[in-house]
């Protein structure tokens, strides 16, 4: 891509990246690692294509940190943990807690961790277009796809979130982590 500052490549992330060694200034990997069968292999590939002064940003949501105010705390915890551990059809693996392990992954792959950041994403409304609404419906859809048989429980949970929104009591949050890495100096 002559003269371009960005390169978008479509590839199977289980295979070597079709990019020359030490040819890229920056690599951003966000919300990908949880569904790869070998996270270390992919991160090592991303490190391979970095120039000596390049940076890799590994970023991921830690789905086990999903927080919803709800009328049934125990059920909410059960649903969040089930979602975190559910391998959906489009995934080759699942690790819904990968966000908290990004530093370990980077270090195992020989990268130097330069910075670690955490962002809390927060939503106070349970309405279409809001992140909490989207995640709640994604949880329900994923669990239905995984064979959750009690639709009444799932519908009741969503109804409870709607009621809390109507009362002005709804709150949703999750943690998103980013690790800035450089290549190991030789």
C-alpha positions as CSV (number, residue, x, y, z in Angstrom):
1,X,0.0,0.0,0.0
2,X,2.3,2.7,-1.3
3,X,2.0,5.9,0.7
4,X,-0.5,4.5,3.2
5,X,0.0,4.8,6.9
6,X,-2.3,1.9,7.7
7,X,-2.5,-1.6,6.5
8,X,-5.6,-3.8,6.9
9,X,-5.0,-7.5,6.4
10,X,-7.5,-10.2,6.6
11,X,-6.0,-13.5,7.7
12,X,-6.7,-16.6,9.8
13,X,-5.1,-15.7,13.1
14,X,-4.3,-19.3,13.8
15,X,-1.7,-19.2,10.9
16,X,1.4,-17.1,10.6
17,X,0.5,-13.5,9.7
18,X,1.1,-12.7,6.0
19,X,3.3,-9.7,6.9
20,X,7.1,-9.4,6.7
21,X,9.2,-9.8,9.9
22,X,10.1,-6.4,11.6
23,X,8.0,-4.4,9.1
24,X,5.3,-2.9,11.2
25,X,5.5,0.1,13.6
26,X,2.3,-0.6,15.6
27,X,0.0,-3.5,16.1
28,X,-3.4,-3.2,17.9
29,X,-5.1,-6.3,19.1
30,X,-8.5,-5.7,20.8
31,X,-11.0,-8.3,22.0
32,X,-9.5,-11.1,19.9
33,X,-7.4,-13.2,22.2
34,X,-10.3,-14.8,24.1
35,X,-11.4,-16.8,21.1
36,X,-8.0,-18.1,19.9
37,X,-6.9,-21.6,20.8
38,X,-3.2,-20.5,21.2
39,X,-3.0,-16.9,22.4
40,X,0.8,-17.1,22.8
41,X,1.3,-18.2,19.2
42,X,-0.7,-15.2,17.9
43,X,1.0,-12.7,20.2
44,X,4.4,-14.1,19.2
45,X,3.4,-13.6,15.6
46,X,2.4,-10.0,16.3
47,X,5.8,-9.5,18.0
48,X,7.6,-11.0,15.0
49,X,6.2,-8.4,12.6
50,X,7.1,-5.4,14.9
51,X,10.0,-3.3,14.0
52,X,12.7,-3.1,16.8
53,X,11.2,0.2,18.1
54,X,7.5,-0.9,17.4
55,X,4.7,-1.2,19.9
56,X,2.0,-3.8,20.3
57,X,-1.1,-2.9,22.2
58,X,-2.9,-5.9,23.6
59,X,-6.4,-4.8,24.8
60,X,-9.2,-6.9,26.0
61,X,-12.4,-6.7,28.0
62,X,-12.5,-9.0,31.0
63,X,-16.0,-10.3,30.7
64,X,-16.0,-11.7,34.2
65,X,-16.1,-8.1,35.4
66,X,-19.5,-7.5,33.9
67,X,-21.6,-5.7,36.5
68,X,-25.4,-5.2,36.4
69,X,-27.5,-3.9,39.1
70,X,-30.3,-6.4,39.2
71,X,-33.2,-7.6,41.3
72,X,-31.5,-11.0,41.6
73,X,-27.8,-10.7,42.3
74,X,-27.3,-14.5,42.5
75,X,-28.9,-15.0,39.1
76,X,-26.9,-12.1,37.6
77,X,-23.7,-13.6,38.8
78,X,-24.7,-17.0,37.4
79,X,-25.5,-15.5,34.0
80,X,-22.3,-13.5,33.8
81,X,-20.1,-16.4,34.7
82,X,-21.9,-18.7,32.3
83,X,-21.5,-16.1,29.5
84,X,-17.8,-15.6,30.4
85,X,-17.2,-19.4,30.0
86,X,-19.5,-20.1,27.0
87,X,-17.8,-20.8,23.7
88,X,-20.0,-19.4,21.0
89,X,-20.1,-20.9,17.5
90,X,-17.8,-18.3,16.0
91,X,-15.1,-18.9,18.6
92,X,-12.2,-21.4,18.4
93,X,-11.7,-21.3,22.2
94,X,-13.0,-19.2,25.1
95,X,-11.3,-17.3,27.9
96,X,-13.6,-14.6,29.2
97,X,-11.0,-13.6,31.8
98,X,-8.2,-13.0,29.3
99,X,-8.1,-9.3,30.1
100,X,-6.5,-9.9,33.4
101,X,-3.9,-12.1,31.9
102,X,-2.6,-9.8,29.1
103,X,0.6,-8.9,31.0
104,X,1.4,-12.6,31.5
105,X,0.8,-13.4,27.9
106,X,3.0,-10.5,26.7
107,X,5.9,-11.5,29.0
108,X,5.7,-15.2,28.0
109,X,6.0,-14.1,24.4
110,X,9.2,-12.1,25.2
111,X,7.7,-8.6,25.0
112,X,8.6,-5.8,27.3
113,X,5.5,-4.4,29.1
114,X,5.8,-0.6,29.0
115,X,2.4,0.4,30.4
116,X,-0.8,-1.1,31.7
117,X,-4.1,0.7,31.6
118,X,-7.6,-0.1,32.8
119,X,-10.8,1.6,31.7
120,X,-14.1,1.1,33.4
121,X,-16.9,1.4,30.9
122,X,-20.1,2.6,32.6
123,X,-23.7,2.9,31.5
124,X,-26.6,4.2,33.6
125,X,-29.5,3.4,31.1
126,X,-31.0,0.1,30.0
127,X,-32.1,1.2,26.6
128,X,-31.3,0.1,23.0
129,X,-28.0,1.6,21.9
130,X,-26.6,1.6,25.4
131,X,-23.7,-0.7,26.2
132,X,-25.4,-2.4,29.2
133,X,-28.5,-3.1,27.1
134,X,-26.4,-4.6,24.4
135,X,-24.4,-6.8,26.7
136,X,-27.5,-8.1,28.6
137,X,-29.0,-9.1,25.3
138,X,-25.7,-10.6,24.1
139,X,-25.6,-12.7,27.3
140,X,-29.1,-13.9,26.8
141,X,-28.5,-14.8,23.1
142,X,-25.2,-16.6,23.8
143,X,-26.7,-18.6,26.6
144,X,-29.7,-19.5,24.5
145,X,-27.3,-20.6,21.7
146,X,-25.5,-22.8,24.3
147,X,-28.7,-24.6,25.2
148,X,-29.9,-22.6,28.2
149,X,-33.4,-24.0,28.4
150,X,-35.2,-21.8,30.9
151,X,-36.3,-18.8,28.7
152,X,-38.6,-17.6,31.4
153,X,-35.6,-17.0,33.7
154,X,-33.8,-15.1,31.0
155,X,-36.8,-13.0,30.1
156,X,-37.5,-12.3,33.8
157,X,-33.9,-11.1,34.2
158,X,-34.2,-8.7,31.3
159,X,-37.6,-7.5,32.6
160,X,-35.9,-6.8,36.0
161,X,-33.2,-4.7,34.3
162,X,-35.9,-2.7,32.5
163,X,-37.7,-2.1,35.8
164,X,-34.5,-0.8,37.4
165,X,-34.0,1.5,34.4
166,X,-37.5,2.9,34.8
167,X,-36.7,3.6,38.5
168,X,-33.4,5.3,37.6
169,X,-31.5,2.6,39.4
170,X,-29.8,0.7,36.6
171,X,-26.1,0.6,36.4
172,X,-23.8,-1.4,34.1
173,X,-20.0,-1.5,34.1
174,X,-17.1,-3.6,32.9
175,X,-13.3,-3.4,32.9
176,X,-11.3,-3.1,29.7
177,X,-7.5,-3.6,30.0
178,X,-4.7,-2.4,27.6
179,X,-1.1,-3.4,27.8
180,X,1.5,-1.5,25.8
181,X,4.4,-3.7,24.8
182,X,7.7,-3.3,23.0
183,X,10.0,-5.8,21.6
184,X,12.6,-7.3,23.9
185,X,15.9,-5.4,23.5
186,X,18.7,-7.7,22.4
